[in-house]
Amino acid sequence: MDDSSVRTFSGYRALHSRVRGPGKGGIRYHPEVNGDEVRALASWMTWKCAVADIPFGDAKGGIVCDPQQLSKDELRRSRAASSQSSATPSGRTPTFPLPT
């Protein structure tokens, strides 16, 4: 955190499809985000990328936190930590938390 303290946040990462390439999807920050919601959002990314003919598979992430209580720098660091910890959930095809 900005004050040098350490906090642990729960998070979720869902990879819905790898058919079109590595997983692409953003990270949802919300106090009530859960695994079912992240899986549903990942499946919507499948359709979004397919309709737009974007050559990515589809994924989504979620971090349980109140983004209004975190600084921009704290959000940036949590995004970076989440990306590193979930870069290869299956050990084969990476996912990329990109803007959606």
trRosetta pair geometry for C-beta under 8 A, 3 or more apart (Angstrom, degrees):
i j d omega theta_ij theta_ji phi_ij phi_ji
1 4 7.0 -44 70 31 73 13
1 5 4.7 -8 41 63 122 82
1 6 7.0 -158 -1 -83 89 19
1 7 5.8 62 -49 -2 115 107
1 74 5.9 11 -133 -112 61 121
2 71 5.5 51 -47 17 135 144
2 73 6.3 94 -87 77 99 123
2 74 6.0 -74 -35 -57 89 105
9 63 5.2 36 134 -173 137 99
9 64 5.8 -180 -176 64 89 70
9 65 5.0 -36 -128 -53 135 114
9 78 6.5 21 28 -142 146 126
10 63 7.5 152 88 -155 46 53
10 64 4.4 10 65 29 94 127
11 61 6.6 2 179 -177 109 98
11 62 6.3 171 -156 90 65 53
11 63 4.5 -20 -103 -103 101 67
11 64 6.8 -144 -76 6 47 76
11 82 5.8 -146 -165 -119 166 110
11 85 8.0 103 71 82 140 135
11 86 7.8 -114 120 -39 127 134
12 33 6.9 -145 25 136 119 107
12 34 7.1 74 -29 168 153 26
12 35 4.9 -173 -124 -97 144 64
12 38 4.2 -175 109 9 128 163
12 61 6.6 165 89 -157 58 52
12 62 4.4 6 51 52 101 99
13 38 7.2 -98 -103 165 12 143
13 59 6.7 6 -178 180 84 114
13 60 7.6 -177 -148 92 48 41
13 61 4.7 -12 -102 -105 76 87
13 62 7.9 -165 -69 23 42 63
13 82 7.6 158 -68 -180 116 97
13 86 4.1 146 -50 -152 169 151
13 89 5.9 -163 104 -72 125 138
13 95 6.7 156 -180 69 120 154
14 35 7.4 122 -63 -163 114 71
14 38 4.7 151 -6 130 118 96
14 39 4.5 -177 -124 -93 160 57
14 41 7.6 125 53 64 130 81
14 42 4.0 -125 101 -21 112 152
14 59 6.2 174 91 -153 54 67
14 60 5.5 0 54 54 98 81
14 61 7.7 -178 20 -82 65 40
15 18 6.9 19 166 -54 116 94
15 23 4.7 -94 -128 -77 92 152
15 42 6.8 -148 -119 -162 8 144
15 57 7.0 26 -168 128 92 127
15 58 7.7 133 -163 90 51 48
15 59 4.6 -22 -105 -100 59 105
15 89 5.8 -169 -16 54 128 137
15 90 7.0 -88 50 -22 158 113
15 93 7.6 134 -161 86 148 107
15 95 5.6 -130 -93 -71 104 132
16 23 7.5 126 32 -125 65 110
16 39 7.2 127 -84 -160 96 62
16 42 3.9 164 -35 139 113 103
16 43 5.0 173 -131 -80 147 53
16 45 6.6 149 30 61 137 100
16 46 5.2 -103 113 -50 135 113
16 57 7.3 -180 70 163 70 90
16 58 4.5 -31 59 92 113 99
16 59 6.4 -171 9 -85 77 43
16 60 7.6 34 -21 3 111 91
17 20 7.0 44 124 14 112 88
17 23 7.7 139 68 -101 48 84
17 46 4.9 83 10 -109 135 112
17 57 4.8 -154 103 -158 66 89
17 58 4.9 33 42 33 95 95
18 21 7.2 -113 -168 93 60 14
18 22 7.2 -1 -136 -110 86 27
18 23 6.7 -55 -90 -54 75 82
18 57 4.1 -24 -110 -96 36 156
18 93 4.9 103 -132 68 134 168
19 57 6.3 127 34 -106 51 92
20 49 6.4 179 74 129 154 126
20 50 7.1 -163 -44 -86 151 75
20 54 7.6 86 139 98 144 58
20 55 5.5 -149 166 -155 98 47
20 56 5.9 30 104 76 108 19
20 57 5.5 164 56 -73 75 52
20 58 7.9 50 42 -28 114 83
21 24 7.8 26 93 -21 104 106
21 55 4.9 72 -17 151 143 76
21 56 4.8 -75 75 -117 113 33
21 57 5.3 -149 74 -19 48 75
22 56 6.3 -45 73 -144 61 81
22 57 5.8 -116 130 26 13 103
22 93 5.3 -168 -112 176 71 95
22 94 5.1 0 -147 73 130 72
22 95 6.4 -177 170 -99 89 34
22 96 6.1 67 124 -9 120 103
23 42 7.9 -18 -156 -148 119 110
23 56 6.9 71 -162 171 14 97
23 57 4.6 -50 -81 90 54 103
23 58 6.1 -29 -140 86 76 11
23 59 3.1 55 171 -22 125 123
23 93 6.8 110 -11 125 87 107
23 94 7.3 -130 38 120 86 44
23 95 3.4 -25 74 -115 119 91
23 96 6.7 168 91 20 64 62
24 45 6.8 -165 88 176 74 129
24 49 6.5 120 61 -87 121 138
24 54 7.2 -83 56 132 156 128
24 56 3.6 11 -4 159 127 153
24 57 6.9 141 6 68 74 50
24 58 6.5 -40 54 -108 70 44
24 59 6.4 137 47 34 18 87
24 95 7.4 -163 -61 -162 24 72
24 96 5.5 -12 -107 65 65 97
24 98 5.3 -27 -159 34 92 120
24 100 7.9 141 140 -95 89 84
25 41 7.2 122 -167 129 131 98
25 42 6.0 -42 -85 -112 170 71
25 45 4.7 -55 -94 -94 110 166
25 58 6.1 75 -54 -171 116 59
25 59 4.1 -147 20 86 122 58
25 60 4.0 -95 156 -79 144 53
25 61 6.7 148 105 -4 102 71
25 95 7.1 -27 34 -177 94 113
25 96 7.9 128 29 79 50 57
25 97 6.6 -38 88 -119 58 55
25 98 7.2 84 35 45 10 72
25 100 6.1 14 -148 -75 54 123
26 60 6.8 0 60 -135 54 75
26 61 7.1 -111 126 41 36 87
26 97 5.9 72 -141 -170 31 78
26 98 6.5 -77 -76 86 68 38
26 99 5.8 31 -87 -133 118 27
26 100 4.2 -104 -10 -11 116 103
27 60 7.7 148 -97 -178 34 61
27 61 4.1 -28 -108 82 78 111
27 62 6.7 167 -165 -84 65 24
27 63 6.1 24 173 -7 114 102
27 79 6.0 -173 35 -119 153 87
27 82 6.1 85 -112 104 147 157
27 97 4.9 19 -38 -160 99 134
28 33 5.3 155 106 -110 111 141
28 37 7.4 -93 76 127 157 117
28 38 6.9 -153 35 -97 121 82
28 41 6.6 157 -28 -22 136 176
28 60 7.0 19 -9 173 105 107
28 61 7.0 -180 19 95 66 54
28 62 4.5 -16 63 -109 96 82
28 63 7.4 -179 87 25 49 62
29 33 7.5 -112 -160 -19 13 142
29 62 7.7 170 -77 -157 27 57
29 63 5.2 -14 -108 64 72 99
29 65 5.7 -41 -163 66 94 93
29 66 8.0 86 153 -168 98 9
29 67 4.1 85 118 -60 134 117
29 70 7.9 -94 -175 35 147 137
29 75 6.9 -46 -70 -131 164 106
29 78 7.9 86 -102 101 121 141
30 33 4.3 115 61 -41 99 96
30 62 7.1 -42 35 -158 93 102
30 64 7.3 -40 83 -121 54 47
30 65 7.8 86 56 59 12 46
30 66 7.9 26 -157 -102 31 45
30 67 7.5 -32 -75 -10 41 103
31 64 6.5 54 -152 -169 32 72
31 65 6.7 -52 -87 136 59 11
31 66 4.9 10 -62 -71 108 80
32 64 7.6 65 -77 -132 8 91
33 37 5.7 -123 -154 75 66 137
33 38 6.6 67 173 -53 105 97
33 62 3.8 -158 156 -179 139 126
33 63 7.0 57 56 61 145 25
33 64 5.6 -145 55 -86 91 67
34 37 5.2 96 56 10 70 103
34 38 7.2 -137 100 -4 35 92
34 62 7.4 -35 27 110 11 156
35 38 5.7 -58 -145 38 33 110
35 39 6.2 33 157 -19 68 106
35 62 7.8 -157 -86 50 35 133
36 39 5.8 -55 -148 37 30 110
36 40 6.4 30 154 -19 64 106
37 40 5.7 -55 -149 36 31 111
37 41 6.3 29 154 -17 66 106
37 62 6.6 84 90 -78 105 160
38 41 5.7 -53 -145 38 32 110
38 42 6.3 37 152 -23 64 104
38 60 5.2 -169 -167 102 73 106
38 61 6.6 -2 -145 -153 124 15
38 62 4.2 -118 -79 -6 117 122
39 42 5.6 -52 -148 33 32 114
39 43 6.7 31 153 -19 63 102
39 60 7.8 -164 -79 55 14 115
40 43 5.8 -54 -153 34 33 110
40 44 6.7 35 149 -19 64 102
41 44 5.5 -49 -151 33 37 114
41 45 6.7 45 148 -25 64 99
41 60 4.1 150 102 -155 105 174
41 62 7.7 119 36 -57 143 110
42 45 5.5 -48 -155 27 36 117
42 46 7.3 50 144 -28 61 91
42 58 5.6 132 -180 134 70 91
42 59 5.4 -18 -130 -148 110 27
42 60 4.0 -133 -69 12 74 101
43 46 5.4 -34 -162 13 43 119
43 47 7.5 36 147 -9 63 96
43 58 7.3 97 -112 118 19 136
44 47 5.9 -54 -160 38 42 107
44 48 6.1 44 145 -23 72 108
45 48 5.3 -53 -139 39 37 116
45 49 6.0 32 163 -15 70 106
45 58 3.7 161 104 -158 101 108
45 59 6.7 -62 80 39 157 25
45 60 5.9 175 -18 -53 136 100
45 100 6.7 -85 -106 -128 104 129
46 49 6.5 -64 -151 39 21 102
46 50 6.2 15 156 -15 61 115
46 57 7.9 -19 -104 -174 77 56
46 58 4.1 -130 -70 25 60 161
47 50 5.7 -61 -142 41 29 110
47 51 6.0 26 163 -18 68 109
48 51 6.3 -57 -144 36 22 106
48 52 6.4 2 161 2 59 115
48 54 7.8 -9 122 28 74 129
48 58 7.6 126 48 -119 91 126
48 100 7.2 45 119 -168 163 103
49 52 6.1 -69 -143 51 27 100
49 54 4.2 -93 -151 64 79 106
49 55 8.0 -146 176 -3 112 7
49 56 5.2 -107 -142 65 147 89
49 57 7.7 119 82 173 164 7
49 58 5.6 -156 14 -78 134 103
50 53 7.3 22 -177 -78 31 39
50 54 7.9 -71 -45 40 20 74
56 96 7.7 -90 -142 45 132 114
57 93 7.0 51 19 143 151 142
57 95 7.8 -86 82 -107 109 81
59 95 4.1 -16 32 -145 173 130
59 96 7.8 126 52 42 128 46
59 97 7.8 -86 103 -82 113 61
60 100 8.0 4 -109 -59 93 150
61 82 6.0 111 172 162 152 133
61 86 6.7 150 -103 68 124 161
61 95 8.0 142 -51 124 105 134
61 97 5.4 -32 12 -103 135 121
63 78 6.0 98 -163 157 170 126
63 82 6.2 -92 -68 -81 121 144
65 69 7.4 -126 168 59 90 106
65 70 6.4 33 147 -31 131 133
65 78 7.3 -68 17 -153 159 168
66 69 4.4 57 90 8 107 113
66 70 7.3 156 90 -12 60 89
67 70 5.6 -64 -148 39 44 108
67 75 6.2 48 -143 -97 96 124
70 74 4.1 -127 -172 91 99 127
70 75 5.2 123 116 -54 125 82
70 78 7.3 -24 -171 -6 159 138
71 74 4.6 99 51 5 76 102
71 75 7.1 -139 94 -2 42 85
72 75 5.7 -54 -150 37 33 112
72 76 6.3 37 151 -22 65 105
73 76 5.5 -50 -147 34 33 115
73 77 6.4 30 155 -16 65 104
74 77 5.9 -54 -146 38 31 108
74 78 6.3 30 154 -19 64 106
75 78 5.7 -55 -145 37 31 109
75 79 6.3 34 154 -22 65 105
76 79 5.7 -55 -151 34 29 112
76 80 6.5 28 152 -17 64 106
77 80 5.6 -52 -147 37 34 112
77 81 6.3 33 155 -18 67 106
78 81 5.7 -53 -145 39 32 110
78 82 6.1 35 154 -21 65 107
79 82 5.8 -55 -146 37 28 112
79 83 6.3 31 154 -22 63 107
79 97 6.7 -151 -164 104 91 142
80 83 5.7 -54 -148 34 30 113
80 84 6.5 27 155 -16 63 106
81 84 5.9 -56 -149 37 31 109
81 85 6.2 20 158 -12 66 112
82 85 6.1 -63 -143 42 28 104
82 86 6.1 -12 170 14 66 115
82 97 6.7 35 107 -22 112 161
83 86 6.8 -80 -138 53 20 84
83 87 6.3 51 162 -72 62 87
83 96 7.8 24 -140 -143 107 47
83 97 5.4 -117 -90 26 94 117
84 87 6.1 -20 -146 -28 26 114
86 89 5.6 3 -162 -64 78 97
86 95 6.4 -36 134 59 98 118
86 97 7.9 72 76 -39 120 114
87 94 5.2 -25 172 -138 75 103
87 95 7.0 -163 -151 48 30 67
88 91 5.5 74 146 -103 112 23
88 92 6.9 150 -164 32 103 25
88 93 7.4 153 -134 74 78 24
88 94 5.3 -53 -81 -93 75 69
88 95 7.9 165 -89 9 31 73
89 95 6.6 13 0 0 108 122
90 93 6.5 15 56 36 118 75
